[in-house]
Amino acid sequence: MSRVKSAAALGALALLLLSGIATAIPAASAITTIQVSETPGGGSPSGAPGYAPDKITVVIGVNNTVEWTNDDTGTHHTVTSASGNGTISSGDMAPGATFSYTFTTPGTYDYTCVYHAWMVGTVVVKASTNPSPEFPAAWLALILFAVIAAAVVAAPRIKPSLASVRPN
């Protein structure tokens, strides 16, 4: 095989390998954060419920982090467990402040603003329905592809050396 053909074959294999890696490795952004706004005017009873959205559902391992942002200008708020068990406790949130919480246990979590009783919200946390495999199939496919690619690249070099070892 000429050097040009070898270089072209190696380039094509490298491109295939890179595209295989890009498809096999899940994006880091696959796990998302749910955004909740403490709405402008939420500090007034007419601004109820004060959180938008006020009811959300998350799935552990998929989107189980929630970030609340105080978008209410000039008014402080909190995100606090309504049951008083301290599970969720942002403390005082000045305008523009954010608070994140990652839920790890399935259940229903009611929360409120300690300054404004009409500001209420609920997070329903569900268990993941698709447990991650111990060894993802995409990685197995990638490894198999790499082994085949290595064999294709190495085959022309191995064949001449095997011919010199063959008895006459």
VMD Tcl script that builds the backbone (N, CA, C; Angstrom):
set m [mol new atoms 504]
animate dup $m
set s [atomselect $m all]
$s set {name element resname resid chain x y z} {
  {N N MET 1 A 0.855 -1.167 0.000}
  {CA C MET 1 A 0.000 0.000 0.000}
  {C C MET 1 A 0.902 1.231 0.000}
  {N N SER 2 A 0.563 2.191 -0.831}
  {CA C SER 2 A 1.386 3.396 -0.915}
  {C C SER 2 A 1.223 4.245 0.338}
  {N N ARG 3 A 2.170 5.149 0.515}
  {CA C ARG 3 A 2.125 6.025 1.705}
  {C C ARG 3 A 0.889 6.913 1.687}
  {N N VAL 4 A 0.475 7.381 0.518}
  {CA C VAL 4 A -0.704 8.243 0.404}
  {C C VAL 4 A -1.952 7.479 0.831}
  {N N LYS 5 A -2.070 6.226 0.351}
  {CA C LYS 5 A -3.236 5.418 0.719}
  {C C LYS 5 A -3.212 5.099 2.207}
  {N N SER 6 A -2.035 4.824 2.757}
  {CA C SER 6 A -1.917 4.538 4.195}
  {C C SER 6 A -2.319 5.748 5.017}
  {N N ALA 7 A -1.850 6.925 4.607}
  {CA C ALA 7 A -2.189 8.151 5.327}
  {C C ALA 7 A -3.682 8.429 5.251}
  {N N ALA 8 A -4.279 8.199 4.076}
  {CA C ALA 8 A -5.716 8.411 3.915}
  {C C ALA 8 A -6.502 7.435 4.782}
  {N N ALA 9 A -6.068 6.177 4.824}
  {CA C ALA 9 A -6.750 5.176 5.641}
  {C C ALA 9 A -6.638 5.522 7.122}
  {N N LEU 10 A -5.444 5.932 7.556}
  {CA C LEU 10 A -5.263 6.324 8.948}
  {C C LEU 10 A -6.095 7.548 9.299}
  {N N GLY 11 A -6.171 8.502 8.402}
  {CA C GLY 11 A -6.987 9.695 8.625}
  {C C GLY 11 A -8.454 9.350 8.750}
  {N N ALA 12 A -8.936 8.454 7.871}
  {CA C ALA 12 A -10.341 8.036 7.929}
  {C C ALA 12 A -10.627 7.297 9.231}
  {N N LEU 13 A -9.703 6.433 9.642}
  {CA C LEU 13 A -9.890 5.708 10.902}
  {C C LEU 13 A -9.892 6.660 12.092}
  {N N ALA 14 A -9.004 7.647 12.068}
  {CA C ALA 14 A -8.961 8.628 13.161}
  {C C ALA 14 A -10.269 9.411 13.220}
  {N N LEU 15 A -10.797 9.791 12.071}
  {CA C LEU 15 A -12.062 10.510 12.028}
  {C C LEU 15 A -13.200 9.641 12.563}
  {N N LEU 16 A -13.232 8.374 12.159}
  {CA C LEU 16 A -14.258 7.469 12.671}
  {C C LEU 16 A -14.125 7.273 14.176}
  {N N LEU 17 A -12.905 7.152 14.662}
  {CA C LEU 17 A -12.680 6.979 16.089}
  {C C LEU 17 A -13.170 8.202 16.862}
  {N N LEU 18 A -12.834 9.392 16.375}
  {CA C LEU 18 A -13.281 10.610 17.050}
  {C C LEU 18 A -14.801 10.737 17.032}
  {N N SER 19 A -15.431 10.380 15.929}
  {CA C SER 19 A -16.895 10.457 15.889}
  {C C SER 19 A -17.509 9.403 16.807}
  {N N GLY 20 A -16.865 8.247 16.932}
  {CA C GLY 20 A -17.346 7.236 17.867}
  {C C GLY 20 A -17.237 7.704 19.302}
  {N N ILE 21 A -16.129 8.369 19.631}
  {CA C ILE 21 A -15.955 8.903 20.982}
  {C C ILE 21 A -17.014 9.954 21.266}
  {N N ALA 22 A -17.274 10.825 20.293}
  {CA C ALA 22 A -18.249 11.901 20.495}
  {C C ALA 22 A -19.642 11.344 20.752}
  {N N THR 23 A -19.987 10.217 20.118}
  {CA C THR 23 A -21.305 9.645 20.347}
  {C C THR 23 A -21.359 8.765 21.580}
  {N N ALA 24 A -20.239 8.194 21.966}
  {CA C ALA 24 A -20.244 7.271 23.105}
  {C C ALA 24 A -20.206 7.969 24.449}
  {N N ILE 25 A -19.553 9.096 24.515}
  {CA C ILE 25 A -19.427 9.795 25.795}
  {C C ILE 25 A -20.634 10.703 25.970}
  {N N PRO 26 A -21.407 10.497 27.034}
  {CA C PRO 26 A -22.577 11.358 27.235}
  {C C PRO 26 A -22.139 12.785 27.543}
  {N N ALA 27 A -22.939 13.713 27.106}
  {CA C ALA 27 A -22.627 15.119 27.347}
  {C C ALA 27 A -22.714 15.429 28.827}
  {N N ALA 28 A -21.808 16.265 29.299}
  {CA C ALA 28 A -21.810 16.648 30.708}
  {C C ALA 28 A -23.079 17.398 31.058}
  {N N SER 29 A -23.691 18.020 30.064}
  {CA C SER 29 A -24.899 18.780 30.332}
  {C C SER 29 A -26.150 17.907 30.328}
  {N N ALA 30 A -25.996 16.595 30.238}
  {CA C ALA 30 A -27.154 15.716 30.227}
  {C C ALA 30 A -27.954 15.829 31.516}
  {N N ILE 31 A -27.295 16.059 32.618}
  {CA C ILE 31 A -27.996 16.259 33.874}
  {C C ILE 31 A -28.274 17.749 33.983}
  {N N THR 32 A -29.547 18.081 34.127}
  {CA C THR 32 A -29.919 19.488 34.109}
  {C C THR 32 A -30.376 19.974 35.477}
  {N N THR 33 A -30.323 21.265 35.631}
  {CA C THR 33 A -30.805 21.936 36.827}
  {C C THR 33 A -32.127 22.607 36.490}
  {N N ILE 34 A -33.099 22.443 37.359}
  {CA C ILE 34 A -34.398 23.085 37.178}
  {C C ILE 34 A -34.332 24.479 37.794}
  {N N GLN 35 A -34.759 25.482 37.056}
  {CA C GLN 35 A -34.740 26.869 37.520}
  {C C GLN 35 A -36.115 27.258 38.059}
  {N N VAL 36 A -36.124 27.884 39.240}
  {CA C VAL 36 A -37.351 28.420 39.826}
  {C C VAL 36 A -37.080 29.878 40.157}
  {N N SER 37 A -38.029 30.732 39.820}
  {CA C SER 37 A -37.887 32.163 40.080}
  {C C SER 37 A -38.763 32.570 41.253}
  {N N GLU 38 A -38.184 33.363 42.152}
  {CA C GLU 38 A -38.989 34.071 43.141}
  {C C GLU 38 A -39.407 35.326 42.406}
  {N N THR 39 A -40.661 35.360 42.011}
  {CA C THR 39 A -41.120 36.306 41.003}
  {C C THR 39 A -41.198 37.747 41.493}
  {N N PRO 40 A -41.018 38.688 40.551}
  {CA C PRO 40 A -41.218 40.090 40.906}
  {C C PRO 40 A -42.642 40.281 41.439}
  {N N GLY 41 A -42.766 40.935 42.560}
  {CA C GLY 41 A -44.075 41.143 43.180}
  {C C GLY 41 A -44.505 40.000 44.074}
  {N N GLY 42 A -43.675 38.963 44.176}
  {CA C GLY 42 A -44.023 37.811 45.019}
  {C C GLY 42 A -44.127 38.154 46.485}
  {N N GLY 43 A -43.529 39.261 46.897}
  {CA C GLY 43 A -43.594 39.693 48.289}
  {C C GLY 43 A -44.927 40.308 48.665}
  {N N SER 44 A -45.806 40.440 47.697}
  {CA C SER 44 A -47.146 40.980 47.940}
  {C C SER 44 A -48.149 39.837 47.836}
  {N N PRO 45 A -49.189 39.817 48.699}
  {CA C PRO 45 A -50.180 38.720 48.625}
  {C C PRO 45 A -50.794 38.563 47.235}
  {N N SER 46 A -50.880 39.648 46.481}
  {CA C SER 46 A -51.448 39.541 45.130}
  {C C SER 46 A -50.473 38.859 44.175}
  {N N GLY 47 A -49.212 38.694 44.597}
  {CA C GLY 47 A -48.204 38.036 43.767}
  {C C GLY 47 A -48.122 36.537 43.995}
  {N N ALA 48 A -49.068 35.984 44.783}
  {CA C ALA 48 A -49.049 34.548 45.090}
  {C C ALA 48 A -49.152 33.738 43.803}
  {N N PRO 49 A -48.491 32.597 43.685}
  {CA C PRO 49 A -47.782 31.884 44.738}
  {C C PRO 49 A -46.368 32.391 44.986}
  {N N GLY 50 A -45.836 33.265 44.140}
  {CA C GLY 50 A -44.529 33.860 44.387}
  {C C GLY 50 A -43.344 33.079 43.839}
  {N N TYR 51 A -43.531 31.799 43.558}
  {CA C TYR 51 A -42.490 30.981 42.927}
  {C C TYR 51 A -42.992 30.570 41.553}
  {N N ALA 52 A -42.130 30.611 40.555}
  {CA C ALA 52 A -42.544 30.202 39.214}
  {C C ALA 52 A -41.462 29.325 38.593}
  {N N PRO 53 A -41.790 28.087 38.285}
  {CA C PRO 53 A -43.060 27.430 38.601}
  {C C PRO 53 A -43.135 27.091 40.086}
  {N N ASP 54 A -44.354 26.947 40.578}
  {CA C ASP 54 A -44.525 26.662 42.006}
  {C C ASP 54 A -44.639 25.164 42.284}
  {N N LYS 55 A -44.856 24.363 41.258}
  {CA C LYS 55 A -44.896 22.901 41.409}
  {C C LYS 55 A -44.027 22.289 40.320}
  {N N ILE 56 A -43.027 21.502 40.753}
  {CA C ILE 56 A -42.149 20.853 39.781}
  {C C ILE 56 A -41.934 19.396 40.177}
  {N N THR 57 A -41.581 18.601 39.196}
  {CA C THR 57 A -41.241 17.202 39.421}
  {C C THR 57 A -39.830 16.985 38.897}
  {N N VAL 58 A -39.000 16.333 39.711}
  {CA C VAL 58 A -37.628 16.037 39.319}
  {C C VAL 58 A -37.390 14.537 39.460}
  {N N VAL 59 A -36.371 14.050 38.773}
  {CA C VAL 59 A -36.015 12.633 38.820}
  {C C VAL 59 A -34.562 12.532 39.276}
  {N N ILE 60 A -34.330 11.723 40.292}
  {CA C ILE 60 A -32.986 11.564 40.837}
  {C C ILE 60 A -32.046 11.056 39.738}
  {N N GLY 61 A -30.910 11.716 39.596}
  {CA C GLY 61 A -29.923 11.340 38.592}
  {C C GLY 61 A -30.174 11.935 37.228}
  {N N VAL 62 A -31.291 12.637 37.056}
  {CA C VAL 62 A -31.604 13.239 35.764}
  {C C VAL 62 A -31.615 14.764 35.872}
  {N N ASN 63 A -32.484 15.265 36.754}
  {CA C ASN 63 A -32.624 16.716 36.916}
  {C C ASN 63 A -32.979 17.044 38.362}
  {N N ASN 64 A -32.292 16.419 39.307}
  {CA C ASN 64 A -32.679 16.533 40.711}
  {C C ASN 64 A -32.055 17.713 41.452}
  {N N THR 65 A -31.445 18.641 40.737}
  {CA C THR 65 A -30.963 19.871 41.357}
  {C C THR 65 A -31.897 21.000 40.954}
  {N N VAL 66 A -32.320 21.763 41.954}
  {CA C VAL 66 A -33.210 22.903 41.716}
  {C C VAL 66 A -32.470 24.157 42.150}
  {N N GLU 67 A -32.544 25.184 41.322}
  {CA C GLU 67 A -31.931 26.469 41.666}
  {C C GLU 67 A -33.011 27.536 41.688}
  {N N TRP 68 A -33.149 28.161 42.857}
  {CA C TRP 68 A -34.088 29.260 43.035}
  {C C TRP 68 A -33.322 30.576 42.886}
  {N N THR 69 A -33.907 31.545 42.190}
  {CA C THR 69 A -33.314 32.868 42.028}
  {C C THR 69 A -34.311 33.911 42.501}
  {N N ASN 70 A -33.841 34.831 43.341}
  {CA C ASN 70 A -34.703 35.910 43.798}
  {C C ASN 70 A -34.728 36.994 42.723}
  {N N ASP 71 A -35.772 36.948 41.902}
  {CA C ASP 71 A -35.953 37.928 40.834}
  {C C ASP 71 A -36.852 39.078 41.275}
  {N N ASP 72 A -37.175 39.146 42.550}
  {CA C ASP 72 A -38.032 40.192 43.095}
  {C C ASP 72 A -37.151 41.354 43.542}
  {N N THR 73 A -37.266 42.483 42.874}
  {CA C THR 73 A -36.412 43.624 43.191}
  {C C THR 73 A -36.810 44.264 44.518}
  {N N GLY 74 A -35.828 44.465 45.365}
  {CA C GLY 74 A -36.043 45.175 46.617}
  {C C GLY 74 A -36.660 44.362 47.742}
  {N N THR 75 A -36.915 43.068 47.537}
  {CA C THR 75 A -37.552 42.262 48.572}
  {C C THR 75 A -36.731 41.004 48.822}
  {N N HIS 76 A -36.500 40.703 50.082}
  {CA C HIS 76 A -35.781 39.490 50.462}
  {C C HIS 76 A -36.769 38.331 50.572}
  {N N HIS 77 A -36.284 37.122 50.268}
  {CA C HIS 77 A -37.110 35.920 50.350}
  {C C HIS 77 A -36.276 34.781 50.921}
  {N N THR 78 A -36.933 33.641 51.132}
  {CA C THR 78 A -36.242 32.408 51.508}
  {C C THR 78 A -36.875 31.251 50.762}
  {N N VAL 79 A -36.189 30.131 50.801}
  {CA C VAL 79 A -36.740 28.847 50.362}
  {C C VAL 79 A -36.532 27.946 51.571}
  {N N THR 80 A -37.629 27.592 52.253}
  {CA C THR 80 A -37.539 26.883 53.529}
  {C C THR 80 A -38.565 25.763 53.562}
  {N N SER 81 A -38.174 24.595 54.069}
  {CA C SER 81 A -39.104 23.472 54.199}
  {C C SER 81 A -40.339 23.912 54.956}
  {N N ALA 82 A -41.505 23.620 54.380}
  {CA C ALA 82 A -42.761 24.002 55.024}
  {C C ALA 82 A -43.009 23.178 56.275}
  {N N SER 83 A -42.477 21.956 56.321}
  {CA C SER 83 A -42.707 21.084 57.470}
  {C C SER 83 A -41.810 21.450 58.643}
  {N N GLY 84 A -40.850 22.339 58.414}
  {CA C GLY 84 A -39.971 22.763 59.482}
  {C C GLY 84 A -38.871 21.767 59.813}
  {N N ASN 85 A -38.688 20.745 58.953}
  {CA C ASN 85 A -37.660 19.736 59.251}
  {C C ASN 85 A -36.259 20.163 58.811}
  {N N GLY 86 A -36.140 21.339 58.214}
  {CA C GLY 86 A -34.826 21.853 57.856}
  {C C GLY 86 A -34.207 21.229 56.626}
  {N N THR 87 A -34.958 20.403 55.900}
  {CA C THR 87 A -34.406 19.777 54.708}
  {C C THR 87 A -33.948 20.827 53.714}
  {N N ILE 88 A -34.798 21.816 53.474}
  {CA C ILE 88 A -34.460 22.888 52.547}
  {C C ILE 88 A -34.367 24.169 53.363}
  {N N SER 89 A -33.245 24.860 53.255}
  {CA C SER 89 A -33.081 26.100 54.007}
  {C C SER 89 A -32.074 26.997 53.304}
  {N N SER 90 A -32.603 27.963 52.569}
  {CA C SER 90 A -31.729 28.865 51.820}
  {C C SER 90 A -31.149 29.967 52.694}
  {N N GLY 91 A -31.788 30.233 53.809}
  {CA C GLY 91 A -31.434 31.441 54.548}
  {C C GLY 91 A -31.958 32.635 53.785}
  {N N ASP 92 A -31.602 33.831 54.236}
  {CA C ASP 92 A -32.068 35.061 53.617}
  {C C ASP 92 A -31.494 35.187 52.209}
  {N N MET 93 A -32.365 35.486 51.248}
  {CA C MET 93 A -31.936 35.671 49.863}
  {C C MET 93 A -32.247 37.101 49.429}
  {N N ALA 94 A -31.219 37.899 49.300}
  {CA C ALA 94 A -31.374 39.271 48.813}
  {C C ALA 94 A -31.753 39.225 47.333}
  {N N PRO 95 A -32.265 40.317 46.781}
  {CA C PRO 95 A -32.567 40.350 45.350}
  {C C PRO 95 A -31.347 39.951 44.521}
  {N N GLY 96 A -31.568 39.081 43.559}
  {CA C GLY 96 A -30.500 38.594 42.683}
  {C C GLY 96 A -29.782 37.360 43.208}
  {N N ALA 97 A -30.000 36.999 44.477}
  {CA C ALA 97 A -29.319 35.840 45.059}
  {C C ALA 97 A -29.904 34.538 44.508}
  {N N THR 98 A -29.071 33.504 44.511}
  {CA C THR 98 A -29.525 32.178 44.090}
  {C C THR 98 A -29.259 31.172 45.203}
  {N N PHE 99 A -30.036 30.098 45.177}
  {CA C PHE 99 A -29.874 28.997 46.130}
  {C C PHE 99 A -30.142 27.709 45.380}
  {N N SER 100 A -29.225 26.737 45.496}
  {CA C SER 100 A -29.386 25.436 44.839}
  {C C SER 100 A -29.511 24.341 45.881}
  {N N TYR 101 A -30.319 23.350 45.542}
  {CA C TYR 101 A -30.487 22.190 46.418}
  {C C TYR 101 A -30.610 20.955 45.529}
  {N N THR 102 A -29.863 19.912 45.865}
  {CA C THR 102 A -29.934 18.656 45.114}
  {C C THR 102 A -30.700 17.645 45.946}
  {N N PHE 103 A -31.805 17.169 45.390}
  {CA C PHE 103 A -32.663 16.200 46.070}
  {C C PHE 103 A -32.116 14.796 45.824}
  {N N THR 104 A -32.003 14.010 46.890}
  {CA C THR 104 A -31.445 12.661 46.772}
  {C C THR 104 A -32.396 11.576 47.265}
  {N N THR 105 A -33.523 11.975 47.834}
  {CA C THR 105 A -34.490 11.020 48.362}
  {C C THR 105 A -35.856 11.297 47.748}
  {N N PRO 106 A -36.501 10.252 47.178}
  {CA C PRO 106 A -37.835 10.454 46.610}
  {C C PRO 106 A -38.819 10.938 47.677}
  {N N GLY 107 A -39.784 11.705 47.239}
  {CA C GLY 107 A -40.822 12.210 48.141}
  {C C GLY 107 A -41.375 13.520 47.641}
  {N N THR 108 A -42.256 14.106 48.446}
  {CA C THR 108 A -42.845 15.400 48.131}
  {C C THR 108 A -42.329 16.405 49.141}
  {N N TYR 109 A -41.768 17.481 48.647}
  {CA C TYR 109 A -41.164 18.510 49.483}
  {C C TYR 109 A -41.929 19.821 49.295}
  {N N ASP 110 A -42.619 20.245 50.318}
  {CA C ASP 110 A -43.311 21.527 50.299}
  {C C ASP 110 A -42.380 22.564 50.908}
  {N N TYR 111 A -42.343 23.739 50.329}
  {CA C TYR 111 A -41.486 24.799 50.852}
  {C C TYR 111 A -42.231 26.129 50.810}
  {N N THR 112 A -41.713 27.087 51.561}
  {CA C THR 112 A -42.339 28.392 51.671}
  {C C THR 112 A -41.266 29.460 51.878}
  {N N CYS 113 A -41.678 30.695 51.820}
  {CA C CYS 113 A -40.825 31.825 52.185}
  {C C CYS 113 A -41.199 32.193 53.611}
  {N N VAL 114 A -40.236 32.224 54.509}
  {CA C VAL 114 A -40.569 32.521 55.917}
  {C C VAL 114 A -41.051 33.963 56.094}
  {N N TYR 115 A -40.748 34.845 55.154}
  {CA C TYR 115 A -41.185 36.235 55.249}
  {C C TYR 115 A -42.584 36.454 54.673}
  {N N HIS 116 A -42.991 35.581 53.760}
  {CA C HIS 116 A -44.251 35.775 53.035}
  {C C HIS 116 A -44.989 34.429 52.970}
  {N N ALA 117 A -45.922 34.214 53.875}
  {CA C ALA 117 A -46.603 32.918 54.039}
  {C C ALA 117 A -47.345 32.456 52.787}
  {N N TRP 118 A -47.751 33.380 51.926}
  {CA C TRP 118 A -48.467 33.006 50.708}
  {C C TRP 118 A -47.545 32.465 49.625}
  {N N MET 119 A -46.244 32.637 49.818}
  {CA C MET 119 A -45.293 32.096 48.840}
  {C C MET 119 A -45.041 30.630 49.182}
  {N N VAL 120 A -45.616 29.739 48.377}
  {CA C VAL 120 A -45.478 28.305 48.615}
  {C C VAL 120 A -45.124 27.598 47.314}
  {N N GLY 121 A -44.430 26.482 47.463}
  {CA C GLY 121 A -44.072 25.674 46.309}
  {C C GLY 121 A -43.909 24.229 46.702}
  {N N THR 122 A -43.865 23.358 45.710}
  {CA C THR 122 A -43.734 21.922 45.933}
  {C C THR 122 A -42.777 21.334 44.914}
  {N N VAL 123 A -41.896 20.460 45.419}
  {CA C VAL 123 A -41.020 19.679 44.548}
  {C C VAL 123 A -41.362 18.214 44.781}
  {N N VAL 124 A -41.763 17.521 43.725}
  {CA C VAL 124 A -42.000 16.081 43.792}
  {C C VAL 124 A -40.746 15.416 43.242}
  {N N VAL 125 A -40.123 14.570 44.062}
  {CA C VAL 125 A -38.873 13.915 43.683}
  {C C VAL 125 A -39.167 12.439 43.421}
  {N N LYS 126 A -38.859 11.986 42.225}
  {CA C LYS 126 A -39.077 10.588 41.844}
  {C C LYS 126 A -37.744 9.867 41.717}
  {N N ALA 127 A -37.774 8.569 42.001}
  {CA C ALA 127 A -36.589 7.734 41.817}
  {C C ALA 127 A -36.347 7.545 40.331}
  {N N SER 128 A -35.102 7.341 39.962}
  {CA C SER 128 A -34.763 7.101 38.567}
  {C C SER 128 A -35.376 5.782 38.109}
  {N N THR 129 A -35.951 5.774 36.916}
  {CA C THR 129 A -36.539 4.554 36.375}
  {C C THR 129 A -35.557 3.787 35.506}
  {N N ASN 130 A -34.453 4.426 35.135}
  {CA C ASN 130 A -33.443 3.779 34.297}
  {C C ASN 130 A -32.113 3.754 35.022}
  {N N PRO 131 A -31.875 2.719 35.815}
  {CA C PRO 131 A -30.579 2.676 36.497}
  {C C PRO 131 A -29.459 2.553 35.472}
  {N N SER 132 A -28.361 3.223 35.742}
  {CA C SER 132 A -27.222 3.178 34.827}
  {C C SER 132 A -26.594 1.794 34.845}
  {N N PRO 133 A -26.271 1.251 33.667}
  {CA C PRO 133 A -25.593 -0.039 33.665}
  {C C PRO 133 A -24.197 0.095 34.256}
  {N N GLU 134 A -23.676 -1.018 34.790}
  {CA C GLU 134 A -22.338 -0.969 35.384}
  {C C GLU 134 A -21.279 -0.647 34.332}
  {N N PHE 135 A -21.457 -1.161 33.130}
  {CA C PHE 135 A -20.526 -0.877 32.044}
  {C C PHE 135 A -21.364 -0.490 30.833}
  {N N PRO 136 A -21.478 0.787 30.526}
  {CA C PRO 136 A -22.361 1.228 29.454}
  {C C PRO 136 A -22.021 0.603 28.107}
  {N N ALA 137 A -23.050 0.250 27.374}
  {CA C ALA 137 A -22.886 -0.374 26.064}
  {C C ALA 137 A -22.128 0.534 25.101}
  {N N ALA 138 A -22.295 1.842 25.238}
  {CA C ALA 138 A -21.588 2.762 24.341}
  {C C ALA 138 A -20.078 2.633 24.511}
  {N N TRP 139 A -19.615 2.450 25.733}
  {CA C TRP 139 A -18.179 2.278 25.958}
  {C C TRP 139 A -17.695 0.955 25.375}
  {N N LEU 140 A -18.493 -0.096 25.516}
  {CA C LEU 140 A -18.132 -1.390 24.946}
  {C C LEU 140 A -18.013 -1.275 23.426}
  {N N ALA 141 A -18.955 -0.575 22.804}
  {CA C ALA 141 A -18.907 -0.371 21.354}
  {C C ALA 141 A -17.672 0.433 20.959}
  {N N LEU 142 A -17.333 1.434 21.744}
  {CA C LEU 142 A -16.161 2.251 21.454}
  {C C LEU 142 A -14.873 1.432 21.552}
  {N N ILE 143 A -14.768 0.607 22.574}
  {CA C ILE 143 A -13.575 -0.234 22.745}
  {C C ILE 143 A -13.470 -1.240 21.604}
  {N N LEU 144 A -14.596 -1.859 21.247}
  {CA C LEU 144 A -14.600 -2.808 20.137}
  {C C LEU 144 A -14.186 -2.114 18.838}
  {N N PHE 145 A -14.696 -0.921 18.604}
  {CA C PHE 145 A -14.331 -0.164 17.416}
  {C C PHE 145 A -12.830 0.129 17.404}
  {N N ALA 146 A -12.274 0.512 18.540}
  {CA C ALA 146 A -10.843 0.827 18.631}
  {C C ALA 146 A -9.998 -0.410 18.339}
  {N N VAL 147 A -10.414 -1.571 18.837}
  {CA C VAL 147 A -9.669 -2.809 18.597}
  {C C VAL 147 A -9.701 -3.156 17.107}
  {N N ILE 148 A -10.864 -3.037 16.486}
  {CA C ILE 148 A -10.982 -3.333 15.051}
  {C C ILE 148 A -10.138 -2.346 14.239}
  {N N ALA 149 A -10.202 -1.065 14.610}
  {CA C ALA 149 A -9.413 -0.056 13.894}
  {C C ALA 149 A -7.922 -0.344 14.029}
  {N N ALA 150 A -7.489 -0.729 15.216}
  {CA C ALA 150 A -6.074 -1.045 15.431}
  {C C ALA 150 A -5.671 -2.254 14.583}
  {N N ALA 151 A -6.558 -3.240 14.477}
  {CA C ALA 151 A -6.253 -4.426 13.677}
  {C C ALA 151 A -6.147 -4.076 12.193}
  {N N VAL 152 A -7.030 -3.203 11.723}
  {CA C VAL 152 A -6.993 -2.801 10.316}
  {C C VAL 152 A -5.701 -2.041 10.015}
  {N N VAL 153 A -5.293 -1.175 10.926}
  {CA C VAL 153 A -4.063 -0.404 10.723}
  {C C VAL 153 A -2.845 -1.315 10.809}
  {N N ALA 154 A -2.846 -2.259 11.737}
  {CA C ALA 154 A -1.674 -3.107 11.960}
  {C C ALA 154 A -1.569 -4.258 10.957}
  {N N ALA 155 A -2.670 -4.673 10.344}
  {CA C ALA 155 A -2.673 -5.842 9.461}
  {C C ALA 155 A -1.648 -5.764 8.329}
  {N N PRO 156 A -1.544 -4.664 7.598}
  {CA C PRO 156 A -0.555 -4.618 6.511}
  {C C PRO 156 A 0.887 -4.756 7.017}
  {N N ARG 157 A 1.143 -4.318 8.220}
  {CA C ARG 157 A 2.496 -4.414 8.763}
  {C C ARG 157 A 2.789 -5.806 9.295}
  {N N ILE 158 A 1.770 -6.487 9.772}
  {CA C ILE 158 A 1.959 -7.836 10.323}
  {C C ILE 158 A 2.130 -8.857 9.200}
  {N N LYS 159 A 1.387 -8.709 8.115}
  {CA C LYS 159 A 1.414 -9.673 7.015}
  {C C LYS 159 A 2.820 -9.869 6.449}
  {N N PRO 160 A 3.565 -8.810 6.124}
  {CA C PRO 160 A 4.927 -9.042 5.605}
  {C C PRO 160 A 5.838 -9.707 6.625}
  {N N SER 161 A 5.698 -9.378 7.891}
  {CA C SER 161 A 6.567 -9.996 8.881}
  {C C SER 161 A 6.224 -11.465 9.064}
  {N N LEU 162 A 4.951 -11.822 8.908}
  {CA C LEU 162 A 4.562 -13.236 9.020}
  {C C LEU 162 A 5.073 -14.030 7.821}
  {N N ALA 163 A 5.119 -13.399 6.644}
  {CA C ALA 163 A 5.615 -14.080 5.453}
  {C C ALA 163 A 7.088 -14.441 5.607}
  {N N SER 164 A 7.852 -13.619 6.290}
  {CA C SER 164 A 9.281 -13.918 6.465}
  {C C SER 164 A 9.510 -15.026 7.499}
  {N N VAL 165 A 8.507 -15.302 8.344}
  {CA C VAL 165 A 8.650 -16.343 9.361}
  {C C VAL 165 A 8.212 -17.699 8.805}
  {N N ARG 166 A 7.426 -17.717 7.747}
  {CA C ARG 166 A 6.882 -18.942 7.190}
  {C C ARG 166 A 7.997 -19.849 6.674}
  {N N PRO 167 A 7.920 -21.152 7.005}
  {CA C PRO 167 A 8.945 -22.069 6.492}
  {C C PRO 167 A 8.798 -22.270 4.980}
  {N N ASN 168 A 9.922 -22.519 4.303}
  {CA C ASN 168 A 9.918 -22.705 2.851}
  {C C ASN 168 A 9.596 -24.098 2.469}
}
mol reanalyze $m
mol bondsrecalc $m
mol representation Tube
mol addrep $m
